[in-house]
């Protein structure tokens, strides 16, 4: 008997590993390449937009093309301030973690524009279903830094009362739904809320984000199918930052284009430069208009690069070149918007430095205020009673028995 030749199993490999020279192909897409789409376009009308890349800022940081939202200078400066606040906030929280004042943290380094530009493009009544890389949306919605730090520390003022890991924020007043540790779950949940808003005939749109790695989960495909069939007023973002912890994005998709994966479901799909504040704002504003006019979902690949570690527990130098983010063609989102404003005559290096110093002082002040309510090492922590509260208005008998037993044990 002749045995069939066995093929070697294909295992994807990251483009570069530690010790290699980082290398990315120079982007061939320019802001003028892709036209503004009609609001009522079909999925087939977006094939070029899913295969290309929507940009507004060119390599010289000048704005052009049909997707230019023509925002006022003061709006761009507000966006710049939000992004800079988030970066400084992240840096301070990482220092707290390294000195034992915080157990765990995750930064948004290099991805600050995503949640901030996109949330600014929405209305205040719209729902946000984020991952742990979109905390900046809370700044747009007005959350206080003291409240955010109290959550990360897990002290008695933590609005989640210790029920979540640090950086797994929830902010009811800002319609910012709790971050989930299991990845991908928020896609289906976001569609459910979007359909509830549609059923109630409310002018509410839902936006959600997952990472490239989470798009390999079944939840992603269930959600796309559900959104397509029921024409949910939802904006579905896949943030392709190239890495799911130490796993490269080529493990999540064989075609290395995440936008096109929405097309077979009949959903208009767009790939956008995730480090271009203006392009993100414009594409999201367009998608929001579609959803509000009962035209259904939009699927977006946000092309970016995770410049820092996955979390405070991760060392990216073990699986990729240390300086790889410096070679990313999309550059740095804060630097790009800053240079754009300077070239347009609305900003300066002096103003930028002044803003940095002001925000650093704000973050330090917020930290000092937050630790008045307790710190990681010494407490005070949320009461053990919170195990039983805020689930039922009136606890059922079996939980009440357990609660009473816990109180007796605690008091003894």
C-alpha positions in Angstrom: 0.0 0.0 0.0 1.3 3.4 -1.0 1.0 5.9 1.8 -0.3 9.4 1.0 2.3 12.1 1.5 1.7 14.0 4.7 1.7 17.7 4.4 3.5 19.7 7.1 0.9 21.5 9.3 1.0 25.2 8.7 1.5 27.3 11.8 1.5 31.1 11.2 4.6 33.0 12.3 4.9 36.6 13.3 6.5 38.9 10.7 9.3 39.8 13.1 10.7 38.4 16.4 13.0 39.9 19.0 16.4 40.8 17.4 14.9 41.3 14.0 14.8 44.8 12.4 11.1 46.0 12.4 9.7 46.4 8.9 6.2 47.4 7.7 5.2 48.1 4.1 4.8 51.8 3.4 1.1 52.6 2.9 0.1 53.2 -0.6 -3.3 54.7 0.3 -3.8 58.5 0.2 -6.7 60.5 1.6 -8.0 61.2 -1.9 -8.2 57.6 -2.9 -11.6 56.7 -1.5 -14.8 58.7 -2.1 -17.4 59.5 0.5 -20.1 56.7 0.4 -23.8 57.3 0.1 -25.6 56.7 3.4 -27.9 54.1 1.9 -25.1 52.1 0.2 -25.0 48.4 0.0 -22.2 46.1 1.3 -21.0 45.6 -2.3 -20.6 49.4 -2.7 -18.0 49.3 0.1 -15.7 46.6 -1.3 -13.0 49.2 -2.2 -13.4 50.8 1.2 -13.0 47.5 3.0 -9.9 46.7 0.9 -8.3 50.1 1.0 -7.8 52.5 3.9 -9.8 55.6 4.7 -7.4 58.4 5.6 -7.8 62.2 6.1 -4.3 63.1 7.3 -1.6 62.5 4.8 2.1 61.7 5.6 2.7 65.5 6.0 -0.2 65.7 8.5 -2.3 67.8 6.2 -6.1 67.1 5.9 -7.7 66.4 2.5 -10.1 64.1 0.7 -13.8 63.7 0.8 -13.8 62.1 4.3 -12.4 65.2 5.9 -15.0 66.1 8.5 -13.8 69.8 8.5 -13.9 70.0 12.3 -13.4 73.4 14.0 -9.9 74.0 15.5 -11.4 74.2 19.0 -13.0 70.7 18.5 -9.6 69.3 17.4 -7.9 70.8 20.4 -10.5 69.3 22.7 -9.8 65.9 21.1 -6.0 66.4 21.4 -6.5 67.3 25.1 -8.6 64.1 25.7 -5.9 61.9 24.1 -3.1 63.6 26.0 -5.0 63.3 29.3 -5.5 59.6 28.7 -1.8 59.0 27.9 -0.7 60.9 31.0 -3.3 59.1 33.1 -2.1 55.7 31.8 1.5 56.6 32.6 0.7 57.6 36.2 -1.4 54.4 36.7 1.4 52.2 35.5 3.8 53.9 38.0 1.2 53.1 40.7 1.1 49.5 39.6 4.9 49.2 39.6 5.1 50.6 43.1 2.5 48.3 44.5 -0.4 50.8 44.8 -2.3 49.1 42.0 -2.6 45.3 41.3 -3.0 45.4 37.5 -3.3 47.9 34.7 -3.7 48.1 30.9 -2.7 51.1 28.8 -4.1 52.4 25.6 -0.7 53.6 24.4 -0.8 54.3 20.6 -4.5 53.7 20.4 -5.8 56.9 22.2 -7.5 58.3 19.1 -9.9 55.3 18.7 -12.4 55.6 21.6 -12.0 59.4 21.9 -12.5 60.4 18.2 -15.3 57.8 17.8 -17.2 58.8 21.0 -16.9 62.5 20.0 -18.6 61.6 16.8 -21.6 60.1 18.6 -24.5 61.6 20.5 -24.6 61.5 24.3 -27.6 59.1 24.3 -25.7 56.5 22.3 -24.5 53.3 24.1 -20.8 52.3 24.4 -19.7 48.6 24.7 -16.0 48.9 25.1 -12.9 46.7 25.6 -10.2 47.6 28.1 -8.5 49.8 25.4 -11.4 52.3 25.2 -11.3 54.0 28.7 -10.8 57.4 26.9 -14.5 57.4 26.0 -15.3 58.1 29.7 -13.3 61.4 29.5 -15.6 62.4 26.5 -18.6 61.5 28.5 -17.5 63.5 31.5 -16.3 60.9 34.1 -14.1 62.2 36.9 -10.6 60.9 37.1 -10.9 60.4 40.9 -13.8 58.0 40.3 -11.7 56.1 37.7 -8.7 55.7 40.0 -10.9 54.6 42.9 -12.2 51.8 40.7 -8.6 50.8 39.7 -7.5 50.7 43.4 -10.6 48.9 44.5 -11.2 51.1 47.5 -14.5 51.9 49.2 -15.5 54.4 46.5 -15.0 51.9 43.7 -18.4 52.1 41.8 -18.1 48.4 40.9 -17.4 47.6 44.6 -14.5 45.3 43.8 -16.6 43.0 41.5 -14.4 43.6 38.5 -10.6 43.7 37.8 -8.9 47.1 37.6 -9.5 48.9 34.3 -12.7 47.0 33.8 -14.7 50.2 34.1 -18.4 50.8 34.0 -19.9 54.2 34.0 -23.7 54.2 34.0 -24.1 58.0 33.7 -22.1 57.9 30.4 -23.8 54.8 29.1 -20.5 53.1 29.2 -21.2 49.4 29.7 -18.9 47.3 31.9 -15.8 46.0 30.3 -15.7 42.2 30.1 -12.7 40.0 30.7 -14.0 37.2 28.4 -13.3 38.6 25.0 -15.9 39.0 22.2 -19.0 38.9 24.4 -19.8 42.6 24.0 -20.5 42.3 20.3 -23.7 40.3 20.7 -24.7 42.3 23.8 -24.3 45.6 21.9 -26.7 44.3 19.2 -29.3 43.4 21.8 -29.3 46.9 23.2 -29.3 48.4 19.7 -32.4 46.3 18.8 -34.1 47.3 22.1 -33.6 51.0 21.2 -35.0 50.3 17.7 -38.0 48.5 19.2 -38.7 51.5 21.5 -38.3 53.9 18.5 -35.5 55.8 20.3 -32.8 57.8 18.6 -30.0 55.7 20.1 -27.1 54.0 18.4 -24.8 51.4 19.9 -21.1 51.2 19.3 -18.8 48.4 20.3 -15.2 47.3 19.9 -13.3 44.0 20.0 -9.7 43.2 19.2 -8.3 41.3 16.2 -7.8 38.3 18.4 -11.4 38.3 19.6 -12.6 38.2 16.0 -11.6 34.6 16.0 -14.3 33.8 18.6 -17.6 32.5 17.6 -19.3 35.5 19.2 -18.0 37.7 16.5 -19.7 35.7 13.7 -22.9 35.2 15.6 -23.1 39.0 16.2 -22.5 39.9 12.5 -25.1 37.5 11.4 -27.6 38.8 14.0 -26.9 42.4 13.2 -27.3 41.9 9.4 -30.6 40.0 9.6 -32.3 42.4 12.0 -30.6 45.6 10.7 -29.5 46.6 14.1 -28.5 50.3 14.6 -25.0 49.3 15.7 -21.4 50.2 14.8 -19.1 47.1 15.0 -15.4 47.9 15.3 -12.6 45.4 15.0 -9.5 47.1 16.4 -6.7 45.4 14.6 -3.7 46.4 16.7 -1.6 43.5 15.3 -1.3 41.6 18.6 -3.6 39.6 20.9 -1.2 39.5 23.8 1.8 37.6 22.3 -0.2 36.1 19.4 0.1 37.9 16.0 -3.1 38.9 14.1 -2.3 36.3 11.4 -3.7 33.7 13.9 -7.1 35.4 13.9 -7.6 35.7 10.1 -6.0 34.0 7.1 -6.5 37.0 4.9 -5.1 39.7 7.1 -7.9 42.1 6.3 -10.6 42.3 9.0 -12.9 44.8 7.3 -13.7 42.4 4.4 -15.0 39.8 6.7 -18.2 41.9 7.2 -19.1 41.8 3.4 -20.4 38.2 3.2 -22.9 39.1 5.9 -24.2 41.9 3.8 -22.9 44.6 6.1 -21.2 47.8 4.6 -17.6 47.5 5.7 -14.8 50.1 5.9 -11.1 50.0 6.9 -9.9 53.2 8.6 -6.6 54.5 9.8 -6.9 54.1 13.5 -4.2 56.7 14.3 -5.9 59.4 12.2 -8.3 61.3 14.5 -10.1 63.0 11.7 -10.7 59.8 9.7 -12.0 57.9 12.7 -14.3 60.8 13.5 -15.6 61.0 10.0 -16.2 57.3 9.4 -18.0 57.0 12.8 -20.2 60.0 12.1 -21.1 58.4 8.8 -21.9 55.1 10.4 -24.0 56.8 13.1 -26.0 58.6 10.5 -26.7 55.3 8.7 -27.8 53.6 11.9 -30.1 56.5 13.0 -31.8 56.4 9.6 -32.7 52.7 10.1 -30.2 51.5 7.5 -28.6 49.0 9.7 -25.1 48.2 11.0 -21.6 49.2 9.8 -18.6 47.0 10.2 -15.3 48.8 10.6 -11.7 47.6 10.8 -9.6 50.1 12.8 -6.1 49.6 11.6 -3.6 50.5 14.4 -0.6 49.2 16.4 -0.4 48.4 20.1 2.6 50.5 20.9 3.0 49.2 24.5 2.6 46.0 26.4 -0.7 44.1 26.4 -0.9 44.8 30.2 1.3 45.4 33.2 1.8 41.6 33.3 3.2 41.4 29.8 6.7 41.9 28.4 6.4 42.4 24.6 10.2 42.3 24.1 9.9 38.6 24.5 7.9 38.2 21.3 8.5 41.2 19.0 11.3 43.8 18.4 11.4 46.4 21.2 11.1 49.4 19.0 8.6 48.0 16.5 6.0 50.7 17.1 8.4 53.3 15.9 8.2 51.8 12.4 4.4 51.7 12.2 3.3 53.6 9.1 0.4 55.1 11.0 2.7 56.9 13.4 1.5 58.2 16.7 -2.1 59.6 17.0 -1.3 62.4 19.4 1.8 63.5 17.5 -0.1 63.5 14.2 -2.9 65.6 15.4 -0.5 68.0 17.2 1.5 68.6 14.1 -1.6 69.0 12.0 -2.8 71.8 14.3 0.6 73.4 14.4 0.9 73.5 10.6 -2.6 75.0 10.4 -1.6 77.7 12.8 -3.8 76.8 15.7 -1.3 75.2 18.1 2.3 75.4 19.1 5.0 73.3 20.9 4.8 75.8 23.8 1.0 75.3 24.2 1.5 71.6 24.0 4.0 71.6 26.8 1.8 73.8 28.9 -1.1 71.4 28.3 1.1 68.4 29.3 2.1 70.1 32.6 -1.5 71.1 33.4 -2.8 67.6 32.7 0.0 65.9 34.7 -0.9 68.1 37.7 -4.6 67.2 37.3 -3.8 63.5 37.3 -1.6 63.8 40.4 -4.3 65.8 42.2 -6.9 63.1 41.3 -4.6 60.4 42.6 -4.1 62.2 45.9 -7.8 62.6 46.3 -8.6 59.0 45.4 -6.2 57.5 48.0 -8.1 59.4 50.7 -10.8 56.8 50.2 -8.3 53.9 50.7 -5.5 52.2 48.8 -4.6 48.7 47.7 -2.4 47.9 50.6 -4.4 49.3 53.5 -8.0 49.7 52.4 -10.6 50.4 53.4 -12.3 48.2 50.9 -15.9 47.8 49.9 -18.0 46.2 52.6 -18.5 42.4 52.4 -22.2 43.2 52.3 -21.8 44.3 48.7 -21.6 40.6 47.8 -25.4 40.5 48.3 -26.5 44.0 47.3 -27.3 45.7 43.9 -28.5 42.5 42.3 -32.0 42.1 43.6 -34.2 45.0 44.9 -35.2 42.6 47.7 -32.9 39.6 48.2 -34.6 36.2 47.9 -34.9 34.1 51.0 -31.9 31.8 50.2 -29.5 34.7 49.7 -30.9 36.5 52.8 -30.1 33.3 54.8 -26.5 33.3 53.4 -26.2 37.1 54.1 -27.3 36.6 57.7 -24.9 33.8 58.2 -22.0 35.9 56.8 -22.9 38.7 59.2 -22.8 36.3 62.2 -19.4 34.9 61.0 -18.0 38.4 60.4 -19.2 39.9 63.7 -17.8 37.0 65.7 
